Amino acid sequence: MHYRGLWGLYARDPISGENAPAGPMYNRDGTPRASWYDPLGFSGLDKVPPPPDAVRVLEQNCADVANRQTQLKSLIPARAAEMQALGMKLKGMVGTPHLAGLYTAMQKRSFALEEEVRGLRREYLENTAILESLTGQLDRQRMGLPDDPEAHIHHLIMPVETMRMRFDRLAEPWAAVSLSVLLFGVVALLLLAPRHLVFGLAAITLLIMLAESILRGAFIQTVGELTALLAIIAGIILVIHFWFWLLIAGLLAAATFLLFQRLRELTG
């Protein structure tokens, strides 16, 4: 329990990391494992109430959401009426340049009210769905129907598939020789094609990354990351080569937007 070392050989190899495993209570660096000092949090059960308290917690949740729905039923019409009254005032102030300052302030208030009413209506709709879900869960709890025992698990560990074990058998020797293969490739490039050293290194690195991804079952993820990286590089190259035309396009867009805004103010 108090042993913070490794259960076996400490290879002192910063590259391969072929060290023995640590104990159940401490990691390799001596820090305690979360599964030891916080088993409920580690397993995701700290946010699940004990079965005797589940009905009480659900009833309280339902009551809180229902109370909020009652508040929203009176708050939404009040805010909507205020927004409508303000809209009528704004409509009556159209064509009065001497009230431009007051008109702008009231228009900002109208936009804020519109956003608030939209948010309240969205909250009411979401709370309706939440209350329906909570009520169904409460009914199941009262009937004694059990929940899914794996619902709190985000990463369910399943038995290793046969195909995955075959890849793991190949990945182990590949991990042992991959660095040597890379160095042999660099030496071959230096001797046979020194003029193409940069492109050769990029090609060798890409091939090793693809081999690693295939053996570790992350080929699709690796291809996606490489695609995103190449897209970023291509975007940087385009910006470097066409910065002048991009600047012209940005200035034209800004001028067009400002002209449209001024014309709308004059015609409004």
Backbone hydrogen bonds, N-H to C=O, Kabsch-Sander energy under -0.5 kcal/mol:
donor,donor_aa,acceptor,acceptor_aa,energy
4,R,2,H,-0.6
7,W,21,P,-3.2
8,G,6,L,-1.4
11,A,9,L,-0.7
17,G,13,D,-1.4
19,N,17,G,-2.2
20,A,9,L,-2.5
23,G,5,G,-0.7
27,N,31,T,-3.4
30,G,27,N,-1.6
33,R,25,M,-2.8
36,W,33,R,-1.2
37,Y,33,R,-1.9
38,D,34,A,-2.2
42,F,38,D,-2.7
43,S,39,P,-2.0
44,G,40,L,-0.7
44,G,41,G,-0.6
45,L,40,L,-2.3
46,D,40,L,-1.0
48,V,45,L,-1.4
53,D,50,P,-1.6
54,A,50,P,-0.8
54,A,51,P,-0.9
55,V,51,P,-0.5
57,V,53,D,-2.4
58,L,54,A,-2.4
59,E,55,V,-2.5
60,Q,56,R,-2.1
61,N,57,V,-2.3
62,C,58,L,-2.7
63,A,59,E,-2.2
64,D,60,Q,-2.4
65,V,61,N,-2.4
66,A,62,C,-2.5
67,N,63,A,-2.3
68,R,64,D,-2.1
69,Q,65,V,-2.2
70,T,66,A,-2.0
71,Q,67,N,-2.0
72,L,68,R,-2.4
73,K,69,Q,-2.0
74,S,70,T,-1.0
74,S,71,Q,-0.5
75,L,71,Q,-2.2
76,I,72,L,-2.7
78,A,74,S,-1.1
79,R,75,L,-2.6
80,A,76,I,-2.7
81,A,77,P,-2.5
82,E,78,A,-2.2
83,M,79,R,-2.3
84,Q,80,A,-2.3
85,A,81,A,-2.5
86,L,82,E,-2.2
87,G,83,M,-2.1
88,M,84,Q,-2.1
89,K,85,A,-1.8
90,L,86,L,-2.3
91,K,87,G,-2.3
92,G,88,M,-2.0
93,M,89,K,-1.0
93,M,90,L,-0.6
94,V,91,K,-0.9
96,T,93,M,-1.3
99,L,96,T,-2.0
100,A,97,P,-1.6
103,Y,99,L,-2.8
104,T,100,A,-2.3
105,A,101,G,-1.9
106,M,102,L,-2.5
107,Q,103,Y,-2.2
108,K,104,T,-2.1
109,R,105,A,-1.9
110,S,106,M,-2.2
111,F,107,Q,-2.4
112,A,108,K,-2.3
113,L,109,R,-2.4
114,E,110,S,-2.5
115,E,111,F,-2.2
116,E,112,A,-2.3
117,V,113,L,-2.8
118,R,114,E,-2.1
119,G,115,E,-2.2
120,L,116,E,-2.5
121,R,117,V,-2.4
122,R,118,R,-2.1
123,E,119,G,-2.5
124,Y,120,L,-2.4
125,L,121,R,-2.1
126,E,122,R,-2.5
127,N,123,E,-2.8
128,T,124,Y,-1.7
129,A,125,L,-1.6
130,I,126,E,-2.4
131,L,127,N,-3.1
132,E,128,T,-1.9
133,S,129,A,-2.2
134,L,130,I,-2.8
135,T,131,L,-2.5
136,G,132,E,-2.0
137,Q,133,S,-2.2
138,L,134,L,-2.6
139,D,135,T,-2.4
140,R,136,G,-2.0
141,Q,137,Q,-2.0
142,R,138,L,-2.5
143,M,139,D,-1.8
144,G,141,Q,-1.0
145,L,140,R,-2.4
151,A,148,D,-1.8
153,I,150,E,-1.3
156,L,154,H,-0.5
158,M,156,L,-0.6
165,M,161,E,-2.0
166,R,162,T,-1.9
167,F,163,M,-2.0
168,D,164,R,-2.2
169,R,165,M,-2.0
170,L,166,R,-1.5
171,A,167,F,-2.5
172,E,168,D,-1.8
174,W,170,L,-1.8
175,A,171,A,-2.5
176,A,172,E,-1.2
177,V,173,P,-1.5
178,S,174,W,-2.2
181,V,177,V,-2.5
182,L,178,S,-2.2
183,L,179,L,-2.2
184,F,180,S,-2.8
185,G,181,V,-2.2
186,V,182,L,-2.0
187,V,183,L,-2.3
188,A,184,F,-2.4
189,L,185,G,-2.1
190,L,186,V,-2.2
191,L,187,V,-1.9
192,L,188,A,-2.9
193,A,188,A,-0.5
193,A,189,L,-1.6
196,H,193,A,-1.0
197,L,194,P,-1.2
200,G,196,H,-2.5
201,L,197,L,-2.7
202,A,198,V,-2.2
203,A,199,F,-2.4
204,I,200,G,-2.7
205,T,201,L,-2.7
206,L,202,A,-2.3
207,L,203,A,-2.4
208,I,204,I,-2.4
209,M,205,T,-2.4
210,L,206,L,-2.4
211,A,207,L,-2.4
212,E,208,I,-2.6
213,S,209,M,-2.4
214,I,210,L,-2.2
215,L,211,A,-2.3
216,R,212,E,-1.9
217,G,214,I,-0.9
218,A,213,S,-2.9
219,F,213,S,-0.5
222,T,218,A,-2.3
223,V,219,F,-2.6
224,G,220,I,-2.2
225,E,221,Q,-2.3
226,L,222,T,-2.6
227,T,223,V,-2.4
228,A,224,G,-2.3
229,L,225,E,-2.4
230,L,226,L,-2.7
231,A,227,T,-2.2
232,I,228,A,-2.1
233,I,229,L,-2.4
234,A,230,L,-2.7
235,G,231,A,-2.3
236,I,232,I,-2.3
237,I,233,I,-2.3
238,L,234,A,-2.4
239,V,235,G,-2.3
240,I,236,I,-2.3
241,H,237,I,-2.4
242,F,238,L,-2.5
246,L,242,F,-2.1
247,L,243,W,-2.2
248,I,244,F,-2.2
249,A,245,W,-2.5
250,G,246,L,-2.3
251,L,247,L,-2.4
252,L,248,I,-2.5
253,A,249,A,-2.4
254,A,250,G,-2.4
255,A,251,L,-2.5
256,T,252,L,-2.5
257,F,253,A,-2.3
258,L,254,A,-2.4
259,L,255,A,-2.3
260,F,256,T,-2.4
261,Q,257,F,-2.2
262,R,258,L,-2.4
263,L,259,L,-2.4
264,R,260,F,-2.1
265,E,261,Q,-1.9
266,L,262,R,-2.3
267,T,263,L,-2.3
268,G,264,R,-1.6
